[in-house]
């Protein structure tokens, strides 16, 4: 599989994950912004708000249990945060061994 084929398969897989989570009619992933040791940041379109957004998918299999708990706590704190200098935090969901925010 070529690098380009892997890229498009990754986008398709992320869109399938959103569909399975009941969010296929809300978001459409169309690019990868970056990859890290634990997560991939995707560029997406919020179809209802007609805005570009970022969806970050984290693979829980790469986290220790303690790190999984910290990740959940951070997502909850981000959701409560209101600050003009930070981007809005939309939602957090888990599916299988993945978290997405």
C-alpha positions in Angstrom: 0.0 0.0 0.0 1.4 3.4 -1.0 1.7 6.3 1.5 -1.2 8.1 -0.3 -3.4 5.0 -0.1 -2.7 4.7 3.7 -3.6 8.3 4.1 -7.0 7.9 2.4 -7.7 4.7 4.2 -7.0 6.5 7.5 -9.5 9.2 6.6 -12.1 6.6 5.6 -11.5 4.7 8.8 -12.0 7.9 10.9 -15.2 8.8 9.0 -16.5 5.2 9.6 -15.7 5.6 13.3 -17.7 8.9 13.4 -20.6 7.2 11.6 -20.6 4.3 14.1 -20.6 6.8 17.0 -23.6 8.5 15.6 -21.7 11.5 14.4 -21.5 10.8 10.7 -24.0 13.5 9.9 -22.2 16.1 12.0 -18.6 15.8 10.9 -16.7 15.0 7.7 -12.9 14.4 8.1 -10.9 15.5 5.1 -7.2 15.8 6.2 -4.6 14.9 8.7 -3.0 17.8 10.6 -0.5 15.9 12.6 0.5 12.6 14.2 2.0 12.0 17.6 3.0 9.1 19.7 -0.5 8.7 21.2 -2.9 10.6 18.8 -3.7 11.8 15.3 -5.2 15.2 14.8 -7.7 15.4 11.8 -9.0 18.4 10.0 -12.7 18.1 9.7 -15.8 20.0 8.7 -18.6 20.5 11.2 -21.5 20.0 8.8 -24.1 21.6 10.9 -22.2 24.7 11.9 -20.4 24.9 8.5 -17.1 25.4 10.3 -13.7 23.8 10.0 -12.7 22.0 13.2 -10.1 19.5 14.6 -10.9 16.0 15.8 -8.2 14.4 17.8 -8.3 10.6 18.0 -6.3 8.9 20.8 -5.5 5.2 20.8 -6.1 3.9 24.4 -4.0 0.8 23.8 -1.0 3.1 23.9 -1.9 4.6 27.3 -1.4 3.2 30.8 -4.5 3.1 32.9 -3.4 6.1 34.9 -2.9 8.1 31.6 -6.4 7.0 30.4 -7.9 8.5 33.6 -5.8 11.7 33.2 -7.0 12.0 29.6 -10.7 11.7 30.7 -10.1 14.3 33.4 -8.5 16.7 30.9 -11.3 16.3 28.4 -13.8 17.1 31.2 -11.8 20.2 32.3 -11.5 21.4 28.6 -15.3 21.2 28.2 -15.8 23.5 31.2 -13.2 26.0 30.2 -14.3 29.3 28.8 -11.4 31.5 27.5 -11.3 33.8 24.5 -7.7 32.8 23.7 -8.5 29.1 23.4 -10.5 27.3 20.8 -14.0 26.0 21.7 -14.1 22.4 22.9 -17.0 20.7 21.2 -17.4 17.1 22.5 -15.6 14.0 23.7 -16.6 10.5 23.0 -15.1 7.0 23.2 -15.5 4.1 20.9 -13.8 0.8 21.4 -10.2 1.5 22.3 -10.2 5.1 21.0 -11.0 8.4 22.5 -11.9 11.4 20.3 -12.3 15.0 21.1 
